[in-house]
Amino acid sequence: MTYAYPDPGEPHGLTTTLVVGLEIHVELATRSKMWTDAPNVAHPDHFEAEPNTLLSPVAVGLPGTLPVMNRAAVEMSVQVGLALNCAIAPRAKWDRKSYYYPDLPKNYQISQYDRPLCFDGTFEVPDADDTPDDSHEPGTTTINIVRAHLEEDAGKLLHELPGGGFSDGSLVDLNRAGTPLLEIVTAPDFRSAEQAVRFCTALRDLCRHLGVTEGIMQRGHMRFEPNINVVIANAKGETFKTPIVEVKNLNSFRAVHGAITHEHHRQVEAWVAGGRVMSPGSKATRGWDDGKLETTPQREKEDAHDYRYFPDPDLVEVVVDQDWLENVRVSLPELPAAKRKRFVDDLGLKPVDTETLIAEPATTRFFEACLTSRDREGAGPDIPPPKLAAFLLNVAAARANEQGTTIDRIGVSAAQAAGIVALLDEDKIGSSAAAPLLQHCEASDEPAEALAEKHGLLQVSDEGALDAWVDQAIDDPKLAKAVDDVRNGNAKAIGALVGAVMKLSKGQANPKAVSKKLAEKLGA
């Protein structure tokens, strides 16, 4: 993954070490919000909801309302914690985090402070792989996970008017207020922007394969906040640490890379100009300007005591006993890292095809459904996984792009897709017939082979029919030179004769069988 933000290098004769930790906010795709039964805007059913329609008395902070914990959100959080090799707290508590929230009506956030749900985890991040072929797998680097705690999201402040133009004030949309939000906090283990981006990408893959979030970055389902500073060493060997800057609410990998790279350069230049170093109260937050490719100041960052955390008096502790924990543990699907290894080692897929399949969880599930598909009689084709992957990532993906959807939603069943690949593998249809057969499958639930026969897409390998077409091509005066060339040892000339037979058969002849028969008849 390459971005247009240059590395700052070693300016002013200084040696610099970038230090980055990440805070990642994951909106969980539960059906309802964290503390109320109001619909959750992060669930696919409610993506297009009109502003301020997903509300309830709890969500708008009316006096006298009481929160009720969303059990599904806790279970999703535990799933993520287990996948990140975290310890799961047997007893976690809820805390109120207070500062002025114009888009969270009760003016405090229910979060977790000193007793989070998940803590002390690790996650293996793939190292950069500069090898252009599939000759080896890249190694990994362990990133430590400090905690993953559950809280609620705030609403949105908007400034663009629905019909265009800008408002003189702020427009408040509370649909997102109260959405379950899992905050994952890493140790400051990253030493480059590229490494941080690889982590963000892998974490998004993990959460989407777990099914806990849709992970649509443009909708804010995952937001990344890097905490960045630089250790500077001068020629005398003295070291200085710049103040930490937290860049807020990044919703693209490009922005993560750009913000970290820009801050590396900016902080070194700021230290050279003013010599300011890390000290109590020196932490600040900045935003990212995607147009200017630079960070912009926002505010000085509060310390924990500034939020006035205290246990929420309206909520009891959440107790995760062993039975509940084991039930969540056994519900975990195969994780992306294990799936990658199995696809390459056991199924024989190329790493590049594996990455493309795993990038979209729905495509991964459809691929595996094709491999295990069975017809009404319980039979299924034994198809090579690499050929299935190639068909899905080329023919089916092209069709999905035309429809603006994903492969699993083009209207073809897994059994039909597997049937098309079986026909290709057995040379019953040619590669040019795969796309039209796929479209016939969209309009019918009949098996792929029956539809291929109905629409004249099956290749003819019948000896009698092939002999007739081949003889007609050999006897055609227009092809006499090609015939002579083949007989005289020019193997390439056979292509013209194969093309002639395919034309005579209206594309139904098996080209491999045609080529073989021509060679036999012409002594090639």
C-alpha positions in Angstrom: 0.0 0.0 0.0 1.6 3.2 -1.1 0.7 6.8 -0.2 1.9 10.2 -1.5 3.2 11.4 1.9 7.1 11.4 2.0 9.0 10.2 4.9 10.6 13.1 6.8 14.0 11.4 6.8 16.5 12.7 9.4 16.3 16.6 9.3 18.8 18.9 10.8 21.3 16.1 11.4 19.1 14.6 14.1 18.2 11.0 14.6 14.4 10.6 15.1 12.3 7.7 16.3 8.6 7.8 15.6 6.4 6.4 18.5 2.7 5.8 17.8 -0.1 4.2 19.8 -3.6 3.8 18.4 -7.1 4.2 19.8 -9.7 2.6 17.5 -13.4 3.2 17.9 -15.6 0.4 16.5 -19.3 0.9 16.2 -21.0 -2.4 16.9 -23.8 -3.6 14.6 -26.3 -4.6 17.2 -30.0 -4.1 16.3 -30.5 -1.6 19.2 -28.4 0.9 21.0 -26.2 0.4 24.0 -28.6 1.5 26.7 -32.1 1.5 25.0 -34.1 -0.4 22.5 -34.0 2.5 20.0 -32.7 1.2 16.6 -29.0 1.4 16.0 -27.8 3.4 13.0 -24.7 1.1 12.7 -27.0 -1.8 11.8 -27.6 -2.3 8.1 -31.3 -2.0 8.5 -31.0 1.7 9.6 -28.1 3.0 7.4 -30.5 5.4 5.5 -32.6 6.6 8.5 -33.6 10.3 8.4 -31.9 12.5 11.0 -33.2 12.3 14.5 -35.5 9.3 13.9 -33.7 6.6 15.8 -34.5 8.1 19.2 -36.0 7.2 22.6 -36.4 8.9 26.0 -33.1 7.3 27.1 -31.3 8.3 23.9 -32.3 12.0 24.2 -31.5 12.1 27.9 -34.9 12.8 29.3 -35.1 13.2 33.1 -36.1 10.0 35.0 -35.0 7.6 32.3 -32.8 4.6 33.2 -30.3 2.7 31.0 -30.5 -1.0 30.4 -27.4 -2.8 29.1 -27.4 -4.4 25.7 -26.2 -8.0 26.2 -25.4 -8.5 22.5 -23.0 -5.6 22.6 -21.2 -7.1 25.5 -20.9 -10.4 23.7 -19.6 -8.8 20.6 -17.0 -7.0 22.6 -15.9 -10.2 24.3 -15.6 -11.8 20.9 -13.2 -9.1 19.8 -11.3 -9.4 23.1 -10.9 -13.1 22.7 -9.8 -12.7 19.1 -7.2 -10.1 20.3 -5.9 -12.6 22.9 -7.2 -10.4 25.7 -8.0 -11.4 29.3 -11.7 -11.0 29.9 -12.6 -9.3 33.2 -14.9 -11.5 35.3 -16.4 -8.3 36.7 -16.3 -5.0 34.8 -18.0 -1.8 35.8 -19.5 1.2 34.1 -18.3 4.8 34.7 -19.6 8.2 33.8 -17.2 10.3 31.7 -18.1 14.0 31.9 -17.4 16.9 29.7 -19.5 19.1 27.5 -21.2 17.0 24.8 -23.4 19.1 22.6 -24.4 15.9 20.7 -25.0 13.7 23.7 -28.0 15.2 25.5 -27.4 13.8 29.0 -24.0 15.5 28.9 -21.9 12.6 30.0 -20.8 9.3 28.4 -21.3 5.9 29.9 -17.9 4.3 29.5 -15.4 2.1 31.4 -12.4 3.6 33.2 -10.4 1.4 35.6 -12.1 -1.9 35.1 -12.5 -2.5 31.3 -14.2 -5.5 29.8 -11.0 -6.7 27.9 -7.4 -6.0 28.7 -3.8 -7.2 28.2 -4.0 -8.7 24.7 -1.8 -9.1 21.7 -2.3 -9.0 17.9 0.0 -10.2 15.2 0.4 -7.6 12.4 1.8 -8.7 9.0 5.2 -7.2 8.2 5.7 -5.5 4.9 6.2 -7.9 2.0 8.3 -6.4 -0.8 8.5 -9.7 -2.7 6.4 -9.4 -5.9 5.7 -13.1 -6.2 4.2 -15.8 -4.0 7.5 -17.4 -3.0 7.1 -16.7 0.8 4.8 -15.4 3.4 5.7 -12.2 5.3 6.5 -12.4 9.0 4.5 -10.7 11.8 5.1 -8.2 14.5 3.3 -8.4 17.9 1.4 -5.3 18.9 0.3 -5.2 22.5 -3.4 -4.4 23.3 -3.7 -2.4 26.5 -7.5 -2.6 26.8 -10.8 -2.8 24.9 -13.6 -1.1 26.7 -17.3 -0.7 25.8 -19.0 2.7 25.8 -21.6 4.7 23.8 -21.1 6.9 20.8 -22.2 10.6 20.6 -24.3 12.1 17.9 -23.2 14.2 15.0 -22.9 17.9 14.6 -23.4 18.9 11.0 -23.0 22.2 9.2 -24.2 21.5 5.6 -27.8 22.2 4.9 -29.8 19.3 3.4 -30.4 21.2 0.1 -26.9 22.5 -0.2 -24.9 25.4 1.4 -23.9 25.9 5.0 -25.9 26.6 8.1 -25.1 29.7 10.3 -25.2 27.3 13.3 -24.7 23.6 14.0 -27.3 21.0 13.0 -27.6 18.2 15.6 -28.4 14.6 14.5 -28.8 12.3 17.5 -29.3 9.0 15.5 -25.8 7.9 16.4 -26.1 8.9 20.1 -26.0 5.8 22.2 -24.6 3.5 19.6 -22.5 0.7 21.2 -18.8 1.7 20.7 -15.9 -0.6 21.5 -12.7 1.4 22.0 -9.5 -0.6 21.4 -6.3 0.9 22.8 -2.8 -0.3 21.8 0.5 0.2 23.4 2.8 2.7 21.6 4.4 -0.1 19.6 4.3 1.3 16.1 7.4 2.8 14.5 6.1 3.7 11.1 3.0 4.9 9.4 3.0 1.9 7.2 3.0 -0.5 10.2 0.1 1.4 11.7 -1.9 1.1 8.5 -1.3 -2.6 8.3 -2.6 -3.0 11.8 -5.7 -0.9 11.1 -6.4 -3.0 7.9 -5.9 -6.3 9.8 -8.1 -5.1 12.7 -10.9 -4.1 10.3 -10.7 -7.5 8.6 -10.9 -9.2 12.0 -13.9 -7.2 13.2 -15.8 -7.7 9.9 -15.1 -11.5 9.8 -16.3 -11.7 13.4 -19.5 -10.0 12.2 -19.4 -7.3 15.0 -19.4 -4.3 12.6 -20.0 -3.6 9.0 -16.7 -1.7 9.0 -17.8 0.9 6.4 -15.3 3.6 7.0 -17.2 6.4 5.2 -20.1 5.8 7.7 -17.7 6.1 10.7 -18.1 2.4 11.7 -14.4 2.5 12.5 -12.5 5.6 13.4 -8.8 5.7 14.2 -7.0 8.1 16.5 -3.2 7.8 16.5 -1.3 9.2 19.5 2.0 10.4 18.0 5.3 11.7 19.3 8.9 11.6 18.4 12.1 10.7 20.3 14.9 13.0 19.0 18.6 12.4 19.5 21.1 15.1 18.7 24.8 14.8 17.8 25.8 14.7 21.5 23.6 11.7 22.1 21.1 13.6 24.2 17.4 12.5 23.7 14.2 14.6 23.8 10.6 13.5 23.6 8.1 15.7 21.8 4.6 16.2 23.3 2.1 13.6 22.3 -0.5 14.7 19.8 -3.7 12.7 19.3 -5.2 13.1 15.8 -8.9 12.7 16.0 -11.5 10.7 14.0 -9.7 9.4 11.0 -11.9 7.3 8.8 -9.6 6.1 6.1 -6.2 4.3 5.9 -4.9 7.0 3.7 -5.7 9.6 6.4 -4.0 7.4 9.1 -0.8 7.2 7.0 -0.9 10.9 6.1 -1.5 12.2 9.7 1.2 10.1 11.2 3.8 11.0 8.5 2.9 14.7 8.7 3.1 14.7 12.5 6.5 13.1 12.4 7.8 15.9 10.3 5.9 18.7 12.1 6.9 17.7 15.6 10.6 17.6 14.7 10.4 21.0 13.1 8.4 22.4 16.1 11.1 21.0 18.5 13.9 22.6 16.4 12.1 25.9 16.5 11.0 26.0 20.1 12.5 23.0 22.0 9.2 22.1 23.7 9.2 18.6 25.2 6.8 16.2 26.8 5.5 17.4 30.2 2.3 17.2 32.2 -0.6 18.9 30.4 1.3 19.1 27.1 -0.8 16.6 25.2 -3.0 18.1 22.5 -5.5 17.0 19.9 -5.4 17.9 16.2 -7.6 17.2 13.2 -6.6 16.0 9.7 -7.1 18.2 6.6 -7.4 15.8 3.7 -7.1 18.6 1.2 -4.0 20.3 2.6 -2.5 17.0 3.8 -1.7 18.4 7.2 -2.9 18.3 10.8 -4.7 21.3 12.3 -4.8 22.3 16.0 -8.0 21.6 18.0 -7.5 21.7 21.8 -5.3 20.8 24.6 -6.0 17.2 25.7 -7.6 16.5 29.0 -6.1 14.1 31.5 -8.2 11.3 33.0 -9.0 13.3 36.1 -10.4 16.1 34.0 -13.3 13.8 32.9 -14.4 13.4 36.5 -14.9 9.6 36.1 -17.1 8.0 38.8 -19.1 4.7 38.8 -22.5 5.0 37.1 -25.1 4.7 39.9 -27.8 3.5 37.5 -25.9 0.4 36.3 -24.7 -2.8 38.1 -21.4 -4.4 37.2 -21.4 -6.7 34.3 -20.4 -10.2 35.4 -18.9 -12.5 32.8 -19.0 -16.0 34.4 -17.2 -19.0 32.9 -20.3 -20.5 31.3 -21.0 -17.2 29.4 -17.4 -16.8 28.5 -17.2 -20.3 27.0 -20.4 -19.8 25.1 -19.0 -16.7 23.5 -15.6 -18.5 22.9 -17.2 -21.4 21.0 -19.2 -18.9 18.8 -16.0 -17.5 17.4 -15.7 -18.2 13.6 -12.4 -19.0 12.0 -10.3 -15.9 12.2 -8.7 -14.3 9.1 -5.1 -15.3 9.9 -6.1 -19.0 10.2 -8.2 -18.7 7.2 -5.4 -17.3 5.1 -3.1 -20.1 6.1 -5.7 -22.8 5.3 -6.6 -21.2 1.9 -2.9 -21.2 0.9 -1.6 -24.4 2.5 -4.7 -26.7 2.3 -6.6 -25.4 -0.7 -3.7 -24.4 -2.8 -4.8 -20.8 -3.4 -2.3 -18.1 -4.4 -1.7 -15.6 -1.6 -2.9 -12.7 -3.8 -6.2 -14.5 -4.5 -6.5 -15.3 -0.8 -6.1 -11.7 0.2 -8.8 -10.6 -2.3 -11.2 -13.3 -1.1 -10.7 -12.4 2.5 -11.0 -8.7 2.0 -14.8 -9.1 1.7 -16.3 -11.5 4.3 -19.4 -12.1 2.2 -17.2 -13.2 -0.7 -15.3 -15.5 1.7 -18.5 -17.1 2.9 -19.8 -17.6 -0.7 -16.5 -19.2 -1.8 -16.7 -21.7 1.1 -20.4 -22.3 0.4 -19.5 -23.2 -3.2 -16.9 -25.7 -2.0 -19.4 -27.5 0.1 -22.5 -27.1 -2.1 -24.8 -30.0 -2.8 -27.7 -30.5 -5.1 -31.2 -31.8 -4.1 -29.9 -35.4 -4.2 -27.0 -34.6 -1.9 -24.4 -34.7 -4.6 -21.9 -32.0 -5.3 -19.1 -31.3 -7.7 -15.5 -31.9 -6.7 -14.0 -28.7 -8.0 -10.4 -27.4 -7.7 -10.4 -24.5 -5.2 -8.0 -22.4 -7.3 -10.3 -22.6 -10.3 -13.3 -21.6 -8.2 -11.3 -18.6 -6.8 -10.3 -17.6 -10.3 -13.9 -17.8 -11.5 -15.3 -15.8 -8.6 -12.6 -13.1 -8.7 -12.9 -12.6 -12.4 -16.2 -13.6 -14.0 -18.5 -13.3 -10.9 -16.7 -10.2 -9.7 -17.1 -8.5 -13.0 -20.9 -9.2 -12.9 -21.1 -8.0 -9.3 -19.4 -4.7 -10.4 -22.0 -4.3 -13.2 -24.8 -4.6 -10.6 -23.1 -2.5 -8.0 -23.2 -5.3 -5.4 -21.2 -8.1 -3.9 -20.6 -11.6 -5.4 -23.0 -13.3 -3.0 -25.9 -11.0 -4.1 -25.8 -11.3 -7.9 -28.7 -13.8 -7.8 -26.7 -17.0 -8.3 -26.7 -19.8 -5.7 -23.5 -21.4 -4.4 -24.5 -24.7 -6.1 -24.9 -23.0 -9.4 -21.6 -21.2 -9.2 -19.9 -24.5 -8.3 -21.7 -26.1 -11.2 -20.3 -23.6 -13.6 -16.7 -24.2 -12.3 -17.3 -28.0 -12.6 -18.3 -27.6 -16.3 -15.2 -25.5 -16.9 -13.0 -28.0 -15.2 -14.4 -30.9 -17.2 -14.2 -28.9 -20.5 -17.9 -29.2 -20.9 -18.1 -25.4 -21.5 -15.5 -23.0 -22.8 -14.2 -20.0 -20.8 -16.2 -17.7 -23.1 -19.4 -19.4 -22.0 -18.9 -18.8 -18.3 -20.2 -15.2 -18.2 -23.4 -15.8 -20.2 -24.1 -19.0 -18.2 -23.8 -17.0 -15.0 -26.4 -14.6 -16.2 -28.8 -17.5 -17.2 -28.3 -18.8 -13.6 -29.4 -15.4 -12.2 -32.8 -15.8 -14.0 -33.4 -19.4 -13.0 -32.9 -21.8 -10.1 -32.1 -24.7 -12.4 -28.7 -26.4 -12.2 -25.9 -24.9 -14.2 -25.5 -27.9 -16.5 -29.2 -28.0 -17.4 -29.1 -24.3 -18.2 -25.9 -24.7 -20.3 -27.7 -27.4 -22.3 -30.9 -25.4 -22.7 -29.0 -22.4 -24.1 -26.6 -24.3 -26.3 -23.5 -23.5 -24.3 -22.2 -27.1 -23.8 -19.2 -28.0 -25.9 -19.5 -30.8 -28.3 -16.9 -33.6 -27.9 -18.9 -36.2 -29.9 -16.4 -37.9 -32.2 -18.8 -38.0 -35.2 -19.7 -34.4 -35.1 -16.1 -33.3 -34.5 -14.9 -35.5 -37.5 -17.4 -33.8 -39.8 -16.4 -30.3 -38.8 -12.7 -31.0 -38.9 -13.0 -32.7 -42.3 -15.0 -29.7 -43.7 -12.3 -27.3 -42.5 -9.4 -29.4 -44.0 -11.2 -29.6 -47.3 -11.9 -25.8 -47.5 -9.8 -24.4 -50.3 -9.4 -21.1 -48.4 -7.6 -23.0 -45.6 -5.3 -25.0 -47.9 -2.2 -23.0 -47.0 -2.9 -23.5 -43.3 -3.3 -27.2 -43.9 0.0 -27.4 -45.8 1.8 -25.4 -43.1 0.6 -27.7 -40.4 1.7 -30.8 -42.4 5.1 -29.2 -42.9 5.6 -28.8 -39.2 4.3 -25.2 -38.5 2.3 -26.0 -35.3 1.1 -22.4 -34.9 -0.8 -22.6 -38.2 -3.3 -25.0 -36.5 -4.9 -22.1 -34.8 -6.5 -20.9 -38.1 -8.0 -24.4 -38.5 -9.3 -24.6 -34.9 -10.9 -21.2 -35.4 -12.6 -22.4 -38.6 -14.0 -25.5 -36.8 -15.3 -23.3 -34.0 -17.1 -21.1 -36.5 -18.6 -24.2 -38.2 -19.8 -25.5 -34.9 -21.2 -22.1 -33.8 -18.8 -22.2 -30.8 -20.0 -25.6 -29.5 -17.0 -27.7 -30.4 -14.5 -28.4 -27.6 -11.4 -26.5 -28.8 -9.0 -28.9 -27.1 -10.6 -31.9 -28.8 -10.6 -30.1 -32.1 -6.9 -29.3 -31.9 -6.1 -32.9 -31.0 -8.2 -34.3 -33.9 -6.7 -31.9 -36.4 -3.2 -32.9 -35.3 -4.1 -36.5 -35.7 -5.5 -36.1 -39.2 -2.7 -33.9 -40.4 0.1 -35.8 -38.9 1.3 -32.9 -36.9 
